[in-house]
């Protein structure tokens, strides 16, 4: 038998890309904003090595353009720019260690996958760049190759830059624009919600709080552009503990933990909130300032820990993570889903044991000093939940009427009768002008989903056209 080269189905390749960011707008934009931040870092280091100063804008701008009507995002920087050859080198191989890391640049990227995870999962993804008077363009698309859909880079030949092109790209000198249209399954965000989410998202806090960066969200519309600067101010804390401790990893390398733990005057949302909503916790960083996690190491769901905030710097963690990824059998120290440290990995267990031990006396003291919380959610989280419930109740009233009640299906009535059709509830009250949901149990061995069912009563005949058909698990429903 001849050797067979294993082919990967397009859906498997897509799943690899999609697994990293899912449908999270915050994660999608974070990948592109941090790429721009890395480019400014490289440009700054290059000018410093040449003994030059003041060649970049201060603060350096990162512009997020959002056209909600077209569902289109663009992220623009005025940093290095990238040539066609650099595009080929940076984007051409998925999963190899970042070229910037290999060259010794300080960068958040470990394996340089973030931009491709975005552009191969969204629509019309492309990178447009100006460098040294030339324009470069790379399109990210899917193409049929010998009967199999494959991700393809379409890198165009360079061309001269015109003033009109500079104005269209909003790039006065060197710089890069990354553009895409949201995929169909990704919700179109409301601009005000988007600005709030991006401002506080834990992976962007170091950039949004930096005096050397200016991140601007520009929403385009028929009435012109509306602008809002994304900024983050770390909460004021009363320091409860500062400590430095060295641990030895399973590779024999030293990881120095440099932590600062404080408490705030007011409660913050903690583990009960999603990463895009969470306010409190300890921001975990590596030696390059890359954000690894936002965590409380065992106290995320502890009501008395809602005022805890601070930082945990793991000096040497970036090198450790890269080494683990470069092994013949790579290990996932950070989750591929960009949700922080892998809680199943021994590295996290080592860090957790140390930090948890430092947090324990602080949490114990907070338990003693304050009244015991009656609820497990912070005030802000409960307010957001109540707001969501109010919206749902309002929608239900609009759809069903103010007096309508969704029927409860008795447990013993959840299986339809063998003879055909039965109401889930023995008594159903209908009122003129009021939409009333009714659950009808149907044996589909006897009735087709396309059949129109006519029900007669003592006074009137009722025609039922089902709006929803739910198939039961244990019977032919």
TORTORMI-422137 format. One record per residue (C-alpha): residue number from 0; residue in three letters; y, x, z. Coordinates in Angstrom, 1 decimal, decimal comma, m for minus. Each point is the difference from the previous one (the first is absolute). Layout:
N
NUM  ALA  Y  X  Z;
...
//
This chain:
477
0  UNK  0,0  0,0  0,0;
1  UNK  3,5  1,3  m0,8;
2  UNK  2,6  0,6  2,7;
3  UNK  2,3  m3,0  0,5;
4  UNK  3,7  0,5  0,8;
5  UNK  1,0  m2,6  2,6;
6  UNK  2,8  m2,2  m1,2;
7  UNK  2,3  m1,7  2,5;
8  UNK  0,9  m3,6  m0,6;
9  UNK  3,8  m0,7  m0,4;
10  UNK  m0,1  m2,3  3,0;
11  UNK  m1,3  2,8  2,2;
12  UNK  2,7  2,4  m1,1;
13  UNK  2,6  m2,7  0,6;
14  UNK  m1,4  m0,7  3,4;
15  UNK  0,4  3,7  0,9;
16  UNK  3,7  m0,2  m0,9;
17  UNK  0,6  m3,4  1,6;
18  UNK  m1,8  1,0  3,3;
19  UNK  2,9  2,3  1,0;
20  UNK  2,8  m2,5  m0,2;
21  UNK  m1,4  m3,4  m0,5;
22  UNK  2,8  m2,6  m0,4;
23  UNK  2,4  1,6  2,5;
24  UNK  3,5  0,4  m1,5;
25  UNK  0,9  2,3  3,0;
26  UNK  m2,9  2,3  m0,8;
27  UNK  0,8  m0,1  m3,8;
28  UNK  3,6  0,9  0,4;
29  UNK  m0,7  2,6  2,8;
30  UNK  m2,2  2,0  m2,5;
31  UNK  2,9  0,3  m2,4;
32  UNK  2,8  0,6  2,5;
33  UNK  m2,0  2,8  1,7;
34  UNK  m0,6  1,6  m3,4;
35  UNK  3,8  0,0  m0,5;
36  UNK  0,5  1,5  3,5;
37  UNK  m2,5  2,7  m0,8;
38  UNK  1,8  0,8  m3,2;
39  UNK  3,3  0,5  1,9;
40  UNK  m1,8  2,3  2,4;
41  UNK  m1,3  2,1  m2,8;
42  UNK  3,4  0,1  m1,7;
43  UNK  1,7  1,0  3,3;
44  UNK  m2,6  2,8  0,6;
45  UNK  0,5  1,3  m3,5;
46  UNK  3,8  0,2  0,3;
47  UNK  m0,2  1,6  3,4;
48  UNK  m2,4  2,7  m1,4;
49  UNK  2,6  0,7  m2,7;
50  UNK  2,7  0,2  2,6;
51  UNK  1,8  m3,0  m1,4;
52  UNK  1,5  m2,8  2,1;
53  UNK  1,5  m3,4  m0,7;
54  UNK  m1,8  m0,6  m3,3;
55  UNK  m1,4  m3,4  1,2;
56  UNK  1,7  m3,2  1,1;
57  UNK  0,4  m0,3  3,7;
58  UNK  m1,4  m2,3  1,1;
59  UNK  m2,5  0,0  m2,8;
60  UNK  m0,4  m3,5  m1,5;
61  UNK  m3,2  m2,0  m0,6;
62  UNK  0,6  m3,2  m1,8;
63  UNK  m2,4  m3,0  0,0;
64  UNK  0,8  m2,4  m2,8;
65  UNK  m1,5  m3,5  0,3;
66  UNK  0,3  m2,6  m2,8;
67  UNK  m1,6  m3,0  1,7;
68  UNK  0,0  m2,2  m3,1;
69  UNK  m1,9  2,6  m2,0;
70  UNK  m2,1  1,1  3,1;
71  UNK  1,0  3,6  m0,9;
72  UNK  0,5  2,9  2,3;
73  UNK  1,6  3,4  m0,7;
74  UNK  0,4  3,0  2,4;
75  UNK  2,5  2,6  m1,1;
76  UNK  0,9  3,4  1,4;
77  UNK  2,4  2,8  m1,1;
78  UNK  m2,3  2,8  1,0;
79  UNK  m2,0  2,5  m2,2;
80  UNK  m1,1  m2,2  m2,9;
81  UNK  m3,4  0,7  m1,6;
82  UNK  m1,0  1,3  m3,4;
83  UNK  m2,9  m1,2  m2,2;
84  UNK  m2,1  3,1  0,9;
85  UNK  0,7  m0,7  3,7;
86  UNK  m1,0  m3,7  m0,5;
87  UNK  m3,3  1,1  m1,5;
88  UNK  m0,6  2,4  2,9;
89  UNK  1,0  m2,4  2,8;
90  UNK  m1,5  m3,2  m1,4;
91  UNK  m2,9  1,1  m2,1;
92  UNK  m2,7  0,4  2,7;
93  UNK  m0,6  m2,5  2,7;
94  UNK  m1,2  1,2  3,3;
95  UNK  0,7  3,7  m0,1;
96  UNK  2,2  1,6  2,6;
97  UNK  3,7  m0,5  m0,6;
98  UNK  1,6  2,8  m2,1;
99  UNK  2,9  0,1  2,4;
100  UNK  m2,3  0,6  3,0;
101  UNK  m1,8  2,8  m1,9;
102  UNK  3,4  1,6  m0,7;
103  UNK  1,0  m0,2  3,6;
104  UNK  2,6  m2,7  m0,2;
105  UNK  0,5  m2,3  3,0;
106  UNK  m1,1  m3,4  m1,3;
107  UNK  m1,5  m3,2  1,2;
108  UNK  m2,4  m0,1  m2,9;
109  UNK  m3,6  1,2  0,8;
110  UNK  m1,8  m0,7  m3,2;
111  UNK  2,8  m1,2  m2,2;
112  UNK  m1,5  m3,5  m0,6;
113  UNK  2,8  m2,3  1,2;
114  UNK  2,0  m0,4  m3,2;
115  UNK  m3,1  m0,7  m2,1;
116  UNK  m1,3  m2,4  2,6;
117  UNK  3,2  m2,0  m0,6;
118  UNK  0,5  0,3  m3,8;
119  UNK  m3,7  m0,6  m1,0;
120  UNK  m0,1  m3,2  2,2;
121  UNK  3,3  m1,5  m1,1;
122  UNK  1,3  m0,9  m3,5;
123  UNK  1,9  2,1  m2,5;
124  UNK  0,1  3,1  2,3;
125  UNK  1,9  3,0  m1,3;
126  UNK  1,8  3,1  1,1;
127  UNK  3,3  0,8  m1,7;
128  UNK  1,7  3,3  0,8;
129  UNK  2,9  2,2  m1,0;
130  UNK  m0,3  3,8  0,5;
131  UNK  2,3  2,6  m1,4;
132  UNK  1,4  m2,2  m2,7;
133  UNK  m3,3  m1,4  m1,3;
134  UNK  m1,5  m3,5  0,5;
135  UNK  m3,7  m0,3  0,9;
136  UNK  m2,1  m3,2  0,2;
137  UNK  m3,6  m0,7  1,2;
138  UNK  m1,6  m3,5  m0,2;
139  UNK  m2,9  m1,0  2,2;
140  UNK  m2,2  m2,5  m1,8;
141  UNK  m3,6  m1,2  m0,4;
142  UNK  m1,6  0,7  m3,4;
143  UNK  m3,4  m0,9  m1,6;
144  UNK  m1,9  3,2  m0,5;
145  UNK  m3,4  m0,4  m1,6;
146  UNK  m0,4  m3,5  1,3;
147  UNK  1,1  1,0  3,6;
148  UNK  3,5  m0,7  1,4;
149  UNK  1,4  3,3  1,4;
150  UNK  3,3  1,1  1,7;
151  UNK  2,1  1,9  m2,5;
152  UNK  3,1  2,1  0,2;
153  UNK  2,2  m0,3  m3,1;
154  UNK  2,5  3,0  0,2;
155  UNK  2,6  m0,2  m2,7;
156  UNK  1,6  3,0  m1,7;
157  UNK  3,3  1,1  1,6;
158  UNK  3,3  m1,0  m1,5;
159  UNK  3,7  0,8  0,5;
160  UNK  1,9  m1,9  2,6;
161  UNK  3,0  m2,1  m0,9;
162  UNK  2,8  m1,3  2,2;
163  UNK  m1,2  m3,6  m0,6;
164  UNK  m3,5  1,0  1,2;
165  UNK  1,4  1,5  3,2;
166  UNK  1,9  m3,2  0,7;
167  UNK  m3,0  m2,1  m0,6;
168  UNK  m2,2  2,1  2,3;
169  UNK  2,8  0,5  2,6;
170  UNK  m0,7  3,7  0,0;
171  UNK  3,1  2,2  m0,5;
172  UNK  m1,8  3,4  m0,1;
173  UNK  m3,7  0,6  0,8;
174  UNK  m2,1  m2,7  1,5;
175  UNK  m2,9  m2,4  m0,4;
176  UNK  m0,4  m3,8  m0,3;
177  UNK  m3,4  m1,6  0,8;
178  UNK  m0,3  m3,6  m1,3;
179  UNK  m2,6  m2,8  0,2;
180  UNK  m0,4  m3,7  m0,1;
181  UNK  m1,9  m1,7  2,9;
182  UNK  m3,6  m1,0  m0,8;
183  UNK  m0,7  m3,7  m0,2;
184  UNK  m1,8  0,0  3,4;
185  UNK  2,9  1,6  1,9;
186  UNK  2,5  m2,4  1,5;
187  UNK  3,6  0,3  m1,2;
188  UNK  2,0  0,9  3,1;
189  UNK  3,3  m1,6  1,2;
190  UNK  2,7  2,7  m0,1;
191  UNK  1,2  m0,4  3,6;
192  UNK  m3,6  0,1  1,3;
193  UNK  m0,7  3,0  m2,1;
194  UNK  3,0  1,9  1,3;
195  UNK  m1,0  m0,7  3,6;
196  UNK  m3,7  1,0  m0,6;
197  UNK  0,8  3,2  m1,7;
198  UNK  2,7  1,0  2,5;
199  UNK  m2,5  m0,1  3,0;
200  UNK  m3,3  0,9  m1,8;
201  UNK  m1,4  2,8  2,1;
202  UNK  m0,8  2,3  m2,9;
203  UNK  3,7  m0,1  m1,1;
204  UNK  1,6  0,4  3,4;
205  UNK  0,6  3,8  m0,3;
206  UNK  1,6  m0,4  m3,4;
207  UNK  2,0  m3,1  0,8;
208  UNK  1,4  1,7  3,2;
209  UNK  0,8  3,4  m1,7;
210  UNK  3,7  0,9  m0,4;
211  UNK  m1,1  1,9  m3,1;
212  UNK  m1,3  m3,1  m1,9;
213  UNK  1,7  m3,2  m1,1;
214  UNK  m2,6  m2,6  m1,0;
215  UNK  1,6  m2,9  m1,7;
216  UNK  m1,6  m3,4  m1,0;
217  UNK  1,8  m1,4  m3,1;
218  UNK  m1,0  m3,6  m1,0;
219  UNK  1,1  m0,8  m3,5;
220  UNK  0,8  m3,5  m1,1;
221  UNK  2,1  m2,2  m2,3;
222  UNK  3,0  0,4  2,3;
223  UNK  m0,3  3,8  0,1;
224  UNK  m1,5  2,4  2,5;
225  UNK  m0,2  m0,4  3,8;
226  UNK  m0,5  3,1  2,0;
227  UNK  m1,3  0,7  3,5;
228  UNK  m0,7  3,5  1,5;
229  UNK  m3,4  0,3  1,7;
230  UNK  0,5  1,6  3,3;
231  UNK  m2,0  0,4  3,2;
232  UNK  1,2  0,9  3,5;
233  UNK  m2,6  1,0  2,5;
234  UNK  0,3  m2,1  3,2;
235  UNK  1,7  1,5  3,0;
236  UNK  m2,7  1,0  2,5;
237  UNK  m0,2  1,3  3,6;
238  UNK  m2,3  3,0  m0,2;
239  UNK  m3,0  m0,3  2,2;
240  UNK  m2,0  3,0  m1,2;
241  UNK  0,3  3,0  m2,2;
242  UNK  m3,0  2,2  m0,5;
243  UNK  m1,5  2,7  m2,2;
244  UNK  m3,7  0,5  m0,2;
245  UNK  m2,3  1,9  m2,3;
246  UNK  m3,4  m1,3  m1,1;
247  UNK  m2,7  1,7  m2,1;
248  UNK  m1,3  m2,0  m2,9;
249  UNK  m3,6  0,0  m1,2;
250  UNK  1,1  2,6  m2,6;
251  UNK  1,0  2,4  2,7;
252  UNK  3,7  m0,4  m0,9;
253  UNK  2,7  m0,7  2,6;
254  UNK  2,0  m3,2  m0,1;
255  UNK  3,0  0,0  2,2;
256  UNK  1,1  m3,3  1,4;
257  UNK  3,7  m0,3  0,6;
258  UNK  0,8  m3,5  1,4;
259  UNK  2,9  m1,9  1,5;
260  UNK  m0,7  m3,4  1,6;
261  UNK  2,7  m2,4  1,1;
262  UNK  0,6  m3,6  0,9;
263  UNK  2,6  m2,4  m1,4;
264  UNK  2,1  m2,5  1,8;
265  UNK  m1,4  m2,9  m2,0;
266  UNK  m3,5  m0,9  m1,1;
267  UNK  m1,1  0,8  m3,5;
268  UNK  m2,8  m1,3  m2,2;
269  UNK  m3,1  2,3  0,2;
270  UNK  m3,6  m0,3  m1,1;
271  UNK  0,2  m3,7  m0,5;
272  UNK  2,3  0,4  m2,9;
273  UNK  m0,8  1,4  m3,5;
274  UNK  1,2  3,5  m0,9;
275  UNK  3,0  m1,5  m2,0;
276  UNK  1,1  m2,0  3,0;
277  UNK  m0,9  2,3  2,9;
278  UNK  3,0  1,4  2,0;
279  UNK  m1,5  2,0  2,9;
280  UNK  m2,6  2,7  0,4;
281  UNK  m0,3  3,8  m0,4;
282  UNK  0,9  1,3  m3,5;
283  UNK  m2,7  2,6  m0,9;
284  UNK  1,2  2,9  m2,2;
285  UNK  m1,5  3,2  m1,4;
286  UNK  1,5  3,5  m0,2;
287  UNK  1,9  m1,0  m3,2;
288  UNK  1,6  m3,1  1,5;
289  UNK  m2,4  m2,3  m2,0;
290  UNK  m0,6  m3,3  1,8;
291  UNK  m3,7  m0,4  0,8;
292  UNK  m0,1  m3,1  2,2;
293  UNK  1,8  m2,3  2,5;
294  UNK  m2,3  m0,5  2,9;
295  UNK  m0,4  m0,3  3,8;
296  UNK  m3,4  1,6  0,3;
297  UNK  m1,8  m2,7  1,9;
298  UNK  2,9  m2,0  1,2;
299  UNK  1,1  m1,8  m3,2;
300  UNK  m1,0  m3,4  1,3;
301  UNK  1,1  0,6  3,6;
302  UNK  2,8  m2,4  0,9;
303  UNK  1,5  2,4  2,6;
304  UNK  0,4  2,7  m2,7;
305  UNK  2,4  m1,9  m2,2;
306  UNK  3,0  2,2  1,0;
307  UNK  m1,7  3,3  m0,9;
308  UNK  1,4  2,0  m2,9;
309  UNK  0,0  3,7  m1,0;
310  UNK  m1,5  2,7  m2,2;
311  UNK  m3,1  2,0  m0,1;
312  UNK  0,1  3,1  m2,3;
313  UNK  m3,3  1,4  m1,0;
314  UNK  0,9  3,5  m1,1;
315  UNK  m2,8  1,2  m2,2;
316  UNK  m1,4  m3,5  m0,8;
317  UNK  1,1  0,2  m3,6;
318  UNK  m1,9  3,2  m0,6;
319  UNK  m3,1  m1,5  1,8;
320  UNK  0,1  m3,1  m2,2;
321  UNK  0,3  2,0  m3,2;
322  UNK  m3,0  2,1  1,0;
323  UNK  m2,1  m3,0  0,8;
324  UNK  0,9  m1,6  m3,4;
325  UNK  m0,9  3,3  m1,8;
326  UNK  m3,5  0,2  1,4;
327  UNK  m3,0  m0,5  m2,2;
328  UNK  m0,5  m3,2  1,9;
329  UNK  3,6  m1,2  0,6;
330  UNK  0,9  m1,7  3,2;
331  UNK  2,5  m2,8  0,4;
332  UNK  2,3  1,1  2,9;
333  UNK  2,7  m2,4  m1,3;
334  UNK  m1,1  m3,3  m1,3;
335  UNK  0,1  m0,5  m3,8;
336  UNK  1,8  m3,3  0,7;
337  UNK  3,1  1,8  1,4;
338  UNK  m0,6  m1,6  3,4;
339  UNK  0,2  3,1  2,1;
340  UNK  m2,6  2,2  1,6;
341  UNK  m3,6  m0,9  m0,5;
342  UNK  m1,0  m1,3  3,4;
343  UNK  m3,7  0,9  m0,7;
344  UNK  0,7  3,7  m0,6;
345  UNK  m0,6  2,5  2,9;
346  UNK  3,5  1,4  m0,6;
347  UNK  1,6  m3,3  1,1;
348  UNK  m2,3  m0,1  3,0;
349  UNK  1,2  3,4  1,2;
350  UNK  3,7  m0,9  m0,4;
351  UNK  m0,6  m3,4  1,6;
352  UNK  m1,6  1,5  3,1;
353  UNK  3,0  2,2  0,6;
354  UNK  2,8  m2,5  m0,8;
355  UNK  m1,8  m2,9  1,8;
356  UNK  m0,2  2,1  3,1;
357  UNK  3,8  0,6  m0,1;
358  UNK  0,7  m3,7  m0,7;
359  UNK  m2,3  m1,3  2,8;
360  UNK  2,3  0,7  3,0;
361  UNK  3,0  m1,3  m1,9;
362  UNK  m1,7  m3,3  m0,8;
363  UNK  m1,3  m0,2  3,6;
364  UNK  3,6  0,4  1,3;
365  UNK  1,3  m2,6  m2,4;
366  UNK  m2,7  m2,4  1,3;
367  UNK  1,2  0,5  3,6;
368  UNK  3,7  m0,3  m0,7;
369  UNK  0,2  m3,0  m2,2;
370  UNK  m1,4  m3,5  0,2;
371  UNK  m3,3  m0,6  m1,7;
372  UNK  0,6  m1,4  m3,5;
373  UNK  m1,2  m3,5  m0,5;
374  UNK  m0,6  0,4  m3,7;
375  UNK  m1,5  2,8  m2,1;
376  UNK  2,8  m0,1  m2,7;
377  UNK  3,5  1,4  0,3;
378  UNK  2,9  m2,4  m0,1;
379  UNK  1,0  1,1  m3,5;
380  UNK  m3,5  m0,4  m1,4;
381  UNK  m0,3  m3,5  1,6;
382  UNK  3,3  m0,9  m1,5;
383  UNK  m1,2  1,0  m3,5;
384  UNK  m3,2  m1,9  0,5;
385  UNK  1,9  m3,1  1,1;
386  UNK  2,3  0,3  m3,0;
387  UNK  m3,1  0,2  m2,3;
388  UNK  m1,5  m3,1  1,7;
389  UNK  3,3  m1,9  m0,4;
390  UNK  m0,1  0,7  m3,8;
391  UNK  m3,6  m1,1  m0,2;
392  UNK  0,7  m3,2  1,9;
393  UNK  2,9  m0,8  m2,2;
394  UNK  m2,1  0,5  m3,2;
395  UNK  m2,7  m2,2  1,4;
396  UNK  2,5  m2,7  0,8;
397  UNK  1,4  0,2  m3,6;
398  UNK  m3,5  m0,2  m1,5;
399  UNK  m1,7  m2,5  2,3;
400  UNK  2,9  m2,0  1,5;
401  UNK  1,1  0,1  3,6;
402  UNK  m2,8  m2,1  1,4;
403  UNK  m3,0  1,3  m1,9;
404  UNK  m2,8  1,7  1,9;
405  UNK  m2,6  2,3  m1,6;
406  UNK  m3,3  m1,5  1,0;
407  UNK  m2,4  1,9  2,2;
408  UNK  m3,6  0,2  m1,3;
409  UNK  m2,5  m0,7  2,7;
410  UNK  m2,7  2,7  0,3;
411  UNK  m2,8  m2,5  m0,6;
412  UNK  1,7  m1,3  m3,2;
413  UNK  0,5  3,3  m1,8;
414  UNK  m3,2  m0,4  m2,1;
415  UNK  0,2  m2,8  m2,6;
416  UNK  m2,6  m2,7  0,0;
417  UNK  m2,9  0,3  m2,3;
418  UNK  0,8  m3,4  m1,6;
419  UNK  3,3  1,3  m1,5;
420  UNK  3,4  m0,6  1,5;
421  UNK  1,5  m0,6  3,4;
422  UNK  3,4  0,4  1,8;
423  UNK  0,1  2,8  2,5;
424  UNK  1,7  m2,4  2,5;
425  UNK  m1,4  m3,4  0,7;
426  UNK  3,5  m1,6  0,1;
427  UNK  2,8  0,9  m2,5;
428  UNK  3,5  m1,6  0,4;
429  UNK  2,3  0,0  m3,0;
430  UNK  3,7  m0,9  0,0;
431  UNK  2,0  m1,0  m3,1;
432  UNK  2,4  2,8  m1,0;
433  UNK  m1,7  2,6  2,1;
434  UNK  m2,2  2,7  m1,5;
435  UNK  m3,2  0,2  2,1;
436  UNK  m2,6  2,7  m0,5;
437  UNK  m3,6  m1,4  0,0;
438  UNK  m3,2  2,1  0,1;
439  UNK  m2,8  m1,4  m2,1;
440  UNK  m3,5  1,6  0,3;
441  UNK  m1,8  m0,1  m3,3;
442  UNK  m3,6  1,1  m0,9;
443  UNK  0,6  1,9  m3,3;
444  UNK  m3,6  m0,5  m1,0;
445  UNK  1,0  m3,6  m0,7;
446  UNK  3,7  0,3  m0,8;
447  UNK  1,7  2,3  m2,5;
448  UNK  3,3  1,6  1,0;
449  UNK  1,6  m1,7  m3,1;
450  UNK  m1,0  m3,5  1,0;
451  UNK  2,6  m2,5  1,0;
452  UNK  m1,1  m1,8  3,1;
453  UNK  1,0  m3,7  0,6;
454  UNK  m0,2  m1,3  3,5;
455  UNK  0,3  m3,7  0,8;
456  UNK  1,1  m1,6  3,2;
457  UNK  0,4  m3,6  1,1;
458  UNK  3,5  m0,2  m1,4;
459  UNK  0,6  2,6  m2,7;
460  UNK  m1,8  2,5  m2,3;
461  UNK  1,0  3,6  0,5;
462  UNK  m0,4  2,7  m2,7;
463  UNK  m0,6  3,5  1,4;
464  UNK  0,7  3,1  m2,1;
465  UNK  m0,9  3,1  2,2;
466  UNK  2,8  2,6  0,2;
467  UNK  m2,3  2,5  1,8;
468  UNK  m3,8  0,5  m0,2;
469  UNK  m1,5  2,1  2,8;
470  UNK  m3,6  1,1  m0,4;
471  UNK  m2,0  0,1  3,2;
472  UNK  m2,1  3,0  1,0;
473  UNK  m3,1  m1,8  1,2;
474  UNK  m0,3  m2,9  m2,3;
475  UNK  0,9  m1,1  m3,5;
476  UNK  3,6  m1,1  0,7;
//
